[in-house]
Amino acid sequence: MFELGLAPPVKRRDFVRTGGERTEPQRAGVAEEIPVALVYNDAPHAVMMATPANLEDFAVGFTLSEQIVEQVGDIGEMLVVRRDEGTQIFIEIPDGAAQMLARRSRGLVGRTGCGLCGVALIGDALRPVPTMVPREAFDFDAVVRAEHGLHDAQRWNRETGSMHAAAWAGRDGAVIVAREDLGRHNAVDKVIGALARAGRDAGEGFLVVTSRASYELVQKAGVAGIPLLAAISRPTGLAIRMADAAGMTLVGLLRGHSANIYSHPEGIRTPVESS
């Protein structure tokens, strides 16, 4: 893995603060976003707007969660190159995977808030989520602990107020991997990539995110084998249907010590059940 000249994810910027009878110059951190071109076997696939940090995790996570390859071992050399107009990530994959990708690819730009790119057909966008392997239920207290840990891990968001975050926690709710990005789906891809690169079984823990639970986050978590996805906002109807069909526990409106469980509540031991 090689990385050349990446920009910092946050830069201090000057601005003028005004309100009431007072106007004054100030300086604060502002989140950076750059176009990141994902190039597989020298063939461009998609351009995503992303925060310039943990891009190797992003490339691996995107490649796995979008099912470009089946396992992390199928990913060969990667090269991250900063250019004046953005960053390119060159990724080597098996020839068979590259041929399949070429048949489904379009040259699309993925905006920061958009999780769809590189697809030409509705069937490519709404891929079925793998059925979850049955596992022991998680304690609700662990999910609450993970939400607190996610908040603590948002260093860049505390500085800028504009970042999303995703975190993977173990059974006790301790956050093990956390990533921030302007795009919620990018943050999830970075977490999935970090887990894969570390050789961790993603199904042994669960995912918490600082956004609504949209269908593409369910897809990405499902492909990674994560049995529980918890979000601080509500899910969409499509996300609920996909999670339900896949056997995934989907939690929304996770705030403090309360939450809504929208699918497969048996995946969480609630306080009443634990008493």
C-alpha positions as CSV (number, residue, x, y, z in Angstrom):
1,M,0.0,0.0,0.0
2,F,1.4,3.4,-1.0
3,E,0.0,6.8,-0.2
4,L,1.3,10.0,-1.8
5,G,0.6,13.5,-0.5
6,L,-2.9,13.4,1.0
7,A,-4.5,16.6,2.3
8,P,-5.4,16.9,5.9
9,P,-9.1,16.1,6.8
10,V,-9.6,19.4,8.7
11,K,-8.1,22.8,8.0
12,R,-8.4,26.0,10.0
13,R,-10.3,28.7,8.1
14,D,-10.9,32.4,8.7
15,F,-14.5,33.7,8.7
16,V,-16.5,36.6,9.9
17,R,-19.0,35.9,12.7
18,T,-22.0,38.3,12.9
19,G,-25.1,38.4,15.1
20,G,-27.0,41.1,17.0
21,E,-24.8,44.1,17.4
22,R,-21.5,42.4,17.1
23,T,-19.4,41.3,14.1
24,E,-15.9,39.9,14.5
25,P,-13.3,37.8,12.6
26,Q,-12.8,34.3,13.9
27,R,-11.0,31.1,12.9
28,A,-12.2,27.5,13.2
29,G,-11.7,24.0,11.7
30,V,-13.6,23.2,8.5
31,A,-14.0,19.7,7.1
32,E,-12.3,19.0,3.8
33,E,-13.8,17.0,1.0
34,I,-12.1,15.8,-2.2
35,P,-13.1,13.7,-5.2
36,V,-11.7,10.2,-4.8
37,A,-11.5,8.2,-8.1
38,L,-11.6,4.4,-7.6
39,V,-9.7,2.8,-10.4
40,Y,-9.7,-1.0,-10.8
41,N,-7.1,-2.7,-12.9
42,D,-6.5,0.7,-14.6
43,A,-10.2,1.1,-15.5
44,P,-12.1,4.0,-13.8
45,H,-15.1,2.8,-11.9
46,A,-16.5,5.7,-9.8
47,V,-15.7,9.1,-8.3
48,M,-16.8,9.6,-4.6
49,M,-16.6,12.8,-2.6
50,A,-14.9,11.9,0.7
51,T,-13.0,13.2,3.6
52,P,-9.2,12.7,2.8
53,A,-8.4,10.3,5.7
54,N,-8.2,6.6,6.0
55,L,-8.6,6.2,2.3
56,E,-7.0,2.8,2.2
57,D,-9.7,1.6,4.6
58,F,-12.3,3.3,2.4
59,A,-11.0,1.6,-0.8
60,V,-11.0,-1.9,0.8
61,G,-14.4,-1.3,2.5
62,F,-16.0,0.0,-0.7
63,T,-14.6,-2.8,-2.8
64,L,-16.0,-5.4,-0.3
65,S,-19.3,-3.7,0.5
66,E,-20.1,-3.1,-3.1
67,Q,-19.3,-6.8,-3.8
68,I,-16.7,-6.0,-6.4
69,V,-14.7,-8.9,-4.9
70,E,-15.9,-11.5,-2.3
71,Q,-13.0,-11.3,0.2
72,V,-10.2,-9.1,1.2
73,G,-7.7,-11.6,-0.1
74,D,-8.9,-10.9,-3.6
75,I,-7.6,-7.3,-3.3
76,G,-4.1,-6.9,-4.6
77,E,-1.8,-3.9,-4.5
78,M,-3.3,-0.4,-3.9
79,L,-1.8,3.0,-4.7
80,V,-3.3,6.2,-3.4
81,V,-2.1,9.2,-5.5
82,R,-2.9,12.8,-4.7
83,R,-3.4,15.0,-7.8
84,D,-4.3,18.7,-8.1
85,E,-7.9,17.9,-9.0
86,G,-8.4,15.1,-6.4
87,T,-7.1,11.7,-5.4
88,Q,-6.9,8.5,-7.3
89,I,-6.9,5.0,-5.7
90,F,-5.5,2.3,-8.0
91,I,-6.7,-1.1,-6.9
92,E,-5.7,-4.5,-8.3
93,I,-8.4,-7.2,-8.4
94,P,-8.7,-10.6,-10.2
95,D,-9.4,-10.4,-13.9
96,G,-12.7,-12.1,-13.6
97,A,-13.9,-9.6,-11.0
98,A,-12.7,-6.7,-13.2
99,Q,-14.7,-8.1,-16.2
100,M,-17.9,-8.4,-14.1
101,L,-17.3,-4.9,-12.8
102,A,-16.9,-3.5,-16.3
103,R,-20.3,-4.9,-17.3
104,R,-22.1,-3.0,-14.5
105,S,-20.1,0.2,-14.3
106,R,-20.9,3.7,-15.4
107,G,-18.8,6.7,-14.9
108,L,-20.8,8.3,-12.1
109,V,-19.9,10.9,-9.5
110,G,-21.0,9.9,-6.0
111,R,-21.8,13.1,-4.1
112,T,-20.9,13.2,-0.4
113,G,-24.4,12.3,0.8
114,C,-25.1,9.7,-1.9
115,G,-24.3,6.0,-1.5
116,L,-25.1,5.0,-5.1
117,C,-22.4,5.0,-7.7
118,G,-21.2,2.8,-10.5
119,V,-24.6,1.2,-11.2
120,A,-26.6,1.3,-14.3
121,L,-29.6,-0.9,-13.4
122,I,-32.1,-0.9,-10.5
123,G,-31.1,-4.5,-9.8
124,D,-27.5,-3.4,-9.3
125,A,-28.6,-0.8,-6.8
126,L,-31.1,-3.0,-4.8
127,R,-28.9,-6.1,-4.4
128,P,-30.2,-8.7,-2.0
129,V,-28.6,-8.6,1.5
130,P,-27.0,-11.9,2.5
131,T,-28.9,-13.7,5.2
132,M,-27.3,-13.2,8.7
133,V,-25.7,-16.2,10.5
134,P,-27.7,-16.7,13.7
135,R,-25.6,-15.4,16.7
136,E,-26.1,-14.7,20.4
137,A,-28.2,-11.6,21.1
138,F,-26.5,-8.4,22.1
139,D,-27.3,-6.7,25.4
140,F,-29.1,-3.4,25.0
141,D,-26.8,-1.9,27.5
142,A,-23.9,-2.7,25.2
143,V,-25.7,-0.9,22.3
144,V,-26.1,2.2,24.6
145,R,-22.5,2.0,25.6
146,A,-21.4,1.9,21.9
147,E,-23.5,5.0,21.1
148,H,-21.7,6.9,23.9
149,G,-18.4,5.6,22.5
150,L,-19.2,6.7,19.0
151,H,-19.9,10.2,20.3
152,D,-16.5,10.2,22.1
153,A,-14.7,9.1,19.0
154,Q,-15.9,12.0,16.8
155,R,-12.8,14.2,17.2
156,W,-13.2,15.9,13.8
157,N,-16.9,16.5,14.2
158,R,-16.3,18.3,17.5
159,E,-14.0,20.6,15.6
160,T,-16.1,21.1,12.5
161,G,-19.7,20.2,13.3
162,S,-20.2,18.6,9.9
163,M,-18.9,15.0,10.0
164,H,-20.7,11.7,10.1
165,A,-19.2,8.8,12.0
166,A,-19.6,5.0,12.2
167,A,-18.2,2.6,14.8
168,W,-17.9,-1.1,15.2
169,A,-18.2,-2.3,18.8
170,G,-17.6,-5.7,20.4
171,R,-20.2,-7.6,22.5
172,D,-19.5,-5.5,25.6
173,G,-20.3,-2.3,23.6
174,A,-16.7,-1.0,23.6
175,V,-15.9,0.8,20.4
176,I,-13.0,-1.0,18.6
177,V,-13.0,0.8,15.2
178,A,-14.4,4.3,14.5
179,R,-14.1,6.4,11.4
180,E,-15.4,9.8,10.4
181,D,-16.3,11.2,7.0
182,L,-18.6,13.8,5.4
183,G,-20.5,10.9,3.9
184,R,-22.3,8.4,6.2
185,H,-21.8,5.6,3.7
186,N,-18.1,6.5,3.4
187,A,-17.7,6.2,7.2
188,V,-19.3,2.8,7.1
189,D,-17.0,1.7,4.2
190,K,-14.0,2.9,6.2
191,V,-15.0,0.8,9.2
192,I,-15.6,-2.3,7.1
193,G,-12.3,-1.8,5.4
194,A,-10.4,-1.4,8.7
195,L,-12.0,-4.6,10.0
196,A,-11.1,-6.6,6.9
197,R,-7.6,-5.3,6.9
198,A,-7.2,-6.3,10.5
199,G,-8.6,-9.8,9.9
200,R,-11.5,-9.3,12.3
201,D,-14.8,-11.2,12.1
202,A,-17.3,-8.3,11.6
203,G,-20.1,-10.6,12.7
204,E,-18.8,-10.7,16.2
205,G,-19.8,-7.1,16.9
206,F,-22.3,-4.5,15.7
207,L,-22.4,-1.2,13.9
208,V,-23.5,2.2,15.2
209,V,-23.9,5.3,12.9
210,T,-24.6,9.0,13.4
211,S,-27.3,9.2,10.7
212,R,-30.5,7.7,9.5
213,A,-30.4,4.0,8.7
214,S,-30.8,4.1,4.9
215,Y,-31.0,1.0,2.8
216,E,-27.4,1.2,1.5
217,L,-26.1,1.1,5.0
218,V,-28.1,-2.0,5.6
219,Q,-26.7,-3.5,2.4
220,K,-23.1,-2.7,3.4
221,A,-23.5,-4.0,6.9
222,G,-25.2,-7.1,5.5
223,V,-22.4,-7.9,3.0
224,A,-19.9,-7.5,5.9
225,G,-21.9,-10.0,7.9
226,I,-22.8,-7.5,10.7
227,P,-26.0,-8.7,12.4
228,L,-27.0,-5.5,14.1
229,L,-27.1,-1.9,12.8
230,A,-28.0,0.9,15.1
231,A,-28.6,4.5,14.1
232,I,-29.2,7.7,16.0
233,S,-32.0,8.7,13.5
234,R,-34.9,6.7,12.1
235,P,-34.6,4.2,9.3
236,T,-36.3,4.3,5.9
237,G,-39.0,1.8,5.0
238,L,-36.8,0.1,2.4
239,A,-34.0,-0.2,5.0
240,I,-36.5,-2.0,7.4
241,R,-37.7,-4.3,4.7
242,M,-34.2,-5.2,3.7
243,A,-33.0,-5.8,7.3
244,D,-36.1,-7.9,8.0
245,A,-35.5,-10.1,5.0
246,A,-31.8,-10.6,5.9
247,G,-32.4,-11.4,9.5
248,M,-30.6,-8.3,10.6
249,T,-31.6,-6.4,13.8
250,L,-32.2,-2.8,12.9
251,V,-32.3,-0.1,15.6
252,G,-33.2,3.5,15.1
253,L,-33.5,6.6,17.2
254,L,-30.8,5.4,19.5
255,R,-30.4,8.2,22.0
256,G,-29.4,7.9,25.6
257,H,-31.1,4.8,27.1
258,S,-33.9,4.5,24.6
259,A,-34.3,3.2,21.1
260,N,-36.7,1.8,18.5
261,I,-36.1,-1.8,17.3
262,Y,-37.6,-2.1,13.8
263,S,-36.6,-5.6,12.8
264,H,-35.6,-8.8,14.5
265,P,-35.9,-7.6,18.1
266,E,-34.7,-11.0,19.2
267,G,-31.2,-9.8,18.3
268,I,-31.2,-7.6,21.4
269,R,-31.7,-8.6,25.1
270,T,-33.8,-5.7,26.4
271,P,-33.6,-4.6,30.1
272,V,-37.0,-6.3,30.8
273,E,-35.7,-9.6,29.4
274,S,-32.4,-9.3,31.2
275,S,-34.0,-8.8,34.6
